[in-house]
Amino acid sequence: MSDPEPTDSPDQIGFVAAGPEPASPKIGTEQSPSVPVPAHRSSWLHIHLPTVPEALASLFQTIVVALFLLTFVLQPYLIPSESMEHTLLVGDFLLVNRQVYAPAGRLTSWLMPYRDVARGDIVVFHHPQPHPYLVKRVVGLPGDRLRIDNGRVSINGFNLDEPYATFEPVAPNPLRDNFPGRIYTDPQVDPTWWRQMQSLTTNGELTVPEGEYFVLGDNRNHSEDSRFWGFVPRAQIVARPLVIYFSLRRPSSTDVEQASDDRLGHDREPSAKLTGFARWKRIFRVVR
């Protein structure tokens, strides 16, 4: 009787037990050819390493997708001023959605949902030089009757609930605090806008024209916005901020709040020097 054919040990993968090879069985007078037993049986899955053309093709596809997203959908911006405190701080890096306000029917409209501008939206829009882009919050929609009394906004006769608005101490300004103004006294106000403002004001309320939007900064006492230079046309609104993807610690010239961390000597700790350049808790914060 021939010896049993060797099998793999249950606790070893890819090896056979050592020992003499078994005798080949005989049929009649002829001996059947022996079947060689491999000394190594690998049970590992074969991993296909990409060739150079395949790797280049994959890299090219990644670059194309990234460029597509940055061009038509997402784009980074840096906040340079305090006008949107404390929603957006100086040094915040924003990732904005360029598609959400795109005209309906575009080729890319199926990628991300399209909707129109709504009250309370923070928007990025084109602005005349020297600032090609600005970021503010939409307060007045087309057809709204708007007025500001002592810094408080009312729309169509009702006070607007604005938990995001900040009022830091500052010297009084008649146009900024009570709008629309009746006397042209502030040199920051655009003269053309002043004349348009008077023509659109009835009973102390400014009517927002069709296709135009009235925007304000959340830091109401330190923001040059629609009160000073007028409406934002719908065609000039290009994006909506999505998330803060990084935030550099930058001082604010208008922030009067004191730091909450008053531990003695903490600025000299090595860890503070290494990590203090960024606001880590703001990273990946959704913008609202």
Helices and strands as residue ranges (DSSP letters): E 26-27, E 30-31, H 52-68, I 69-73, E 74-78, E 92-97, E 122-126, E 133-140, E 145-149, E 152-155, E 158-159, H 174-177, H 191-199, E 201-202, E 205-207, E 212-216, G 220-222, H 226-229, E 232-233, G 234-236, E 237-247, G 266-268, H 270-275, G 280-282, E 285-286
